[in-house]
Amino acid sequence: MLEPSKSTDSSGMDEFGYAQTLDRSIGKFASFAAGVSYISILTGVFQLFYFGFSMAGPAYAWSWPIVFVGQLMVALCFAELAGRYPVAGSVYNWAKRLTSGTFSWLAGWLLLISSIMALGAVALALQITLPQLWSGFQIIGDGTGTYDFALNGVLLASIMIGISTLINAFGVKLMTRINSIGVFVELIAAVLLILALGWHVVRGPEVLFDTAGYGAENPLGFFGVFLIGAMASGYVMYGFDTASSLGEETKDPKKTAPKAIIRAVTASFLLGGLILLFGLLAAPDLSDPKLGSADGGLQYLVLSVLGGPFGKAFLVCIVVAVVVCTLAVHAAAIRMMFAMARDNNLPFSSQLSKVDPVRKTPTVAAIVIGVLAVIPLLVNVMQPAIFTILSSISIVLIYLSYLLVTVPLLRKRLQRKWPASGDSSEAGFSMGKWGLPVNILAVLWGGAMTLNLIWPRPEIYNSVPPFEWYLQWGGVLFVVAVTVGGTLLYRLKIRRHTGVLAEHAAAATAHPAPGSARKDASAAGQLVPASVPAAAGETSVDAL
């Protein structure tokens, strides 16, 4: 049905108008591991089980396959794009080739902001696991105080982000080596956990069809609380585009990246779904309130079922998963910042796009991302619901950035301009006749999930006192501010200076801009257009 097309390795960056400045050393497993570690089933499932369960009970597990089907549609679209444009900052660079300068810049901007916030949210997962592993990790207070959870979480997360900054700044080889080892441990642990929970099953799957009274007070009944609980799954299954965002550092990227994207989301669905299923079937008591509390959840369930050393061993594996997930989110954010900066599309672009001559990695971007990721944590340090709020806002921005790729891609298909007639880039993956229906489903899914995520529900954005309208609407206000503010920043300032920085531009003769007097600009130390030549009927990145 969906077969990779024949292709040769066209890994030279001059095809996309850039010089090869990053270290191309990532192999097939490391590329797959990057996507898996960003999704990170052990991080996401364990981090958010308590929330989904507290909202909709055992039946919330049905959201897992629903989210998978929707995200698979998006992943297939991304795989097709990765098979043509395996370039750093993938979402931004894909949007550049599909839509106008304003919308492509906004796609990168939203994903960059969301990645920075997601980095903090992922690192916060240590607070959910480490204190259950050993009480000594609850450094601030004893965990019973109003702000103990948030304060200690910020401390642990800040330490983790500092470690991630050092590793990512040192070079992609070290990061991918640690990441690959961590993902291997995570996959083995996931399989063993599934087997262990399956061995301790105490009830049948009929429990998944029991709403257990959830939603009785909701105007929409169980469906209303299910939509809220579904966010627990929606928060997990994203970030598969990381495999392509590392494309400039991947061997044979046009073949490797598409396969890595699809395998990452599929493997995560299978393993995560089985953990959820057998966890619910093996839980000693589904009415235990600890299952729906932040200091309990799936970690508490595993400890209850497996007991002592075995349960603790799996919690250690969860910590490993959180560490590699943090590394992957950080790495993806770095590539996005680097990709936009080398197009002179960010403030201080020259500094942010600098690549260390020895380590061949954007060291300055790594440090800046690390510092920026700590700021949202500090701002929300006295907010007990810190994790839910940060996660919600960051995921809304990610879904919006994805829509800024899938919507213009669908428009190109409907106009019969995909693939572009003047695009000489050879494809490593194609959906063929399935492209249009898959793309339509991807857009419908992305729009519906974005609306569900941003809806100003008190259960998400104002779940604890003080109950104020501006807290409940905080997610909407923040997303609007970031979107409008970013648009104004680009339209009024950045777009006038956009263009590939000379130190990152390919040789002018490799990719001249038709009819442009700037075709020798890179040689002259000037900016060159931050776009590929536009085919007939297409809009270039610096339009509008």
JOFEN-V8196 format. One record per helix or strand of 3 or more residues. SS is the DSSP state (~ for helix, > for strand). FROM is the first residue (numbers start at 0). TO is the last residue. If there is no record, write none. Layout:
ss->SS from->FROM to->TO
ss->SS from->FROM to->TO
//
This chain:
ss->~ from->12 to->15
ss->~ from->27 to->38
ss->~ from->40 to->81
ss->~ from->89 to->95
ss->~ from->100 to->122
ss->~ from->124 to->132
ss->~ from->134 to->136
ss->~ from->147 to->169
ss->~ from->171 to->198
ss->~ from->204 to->208
ss->~ from->221 to->228
ss->~ from->230 to->233
ss->~ from->241 to->244
ss->~ from->246 to->248
ss->~ from->252 to->281
ss->~ from->288 to->291
ss->~ from->296 to->305
ss->~ from->307 to->341
ss->~ from->348 to->351
ss->~ from->362 to->378
ss->~ from->385 to->413
ss->~ from->431 to->453
ss->~ from->457 to->460
ss->~ from->468 to->471
ss->~ from->473 to->491
ss->~ from->493 to->495
ss->~ from->501 to->503
ss->~ from->507 to->509
//
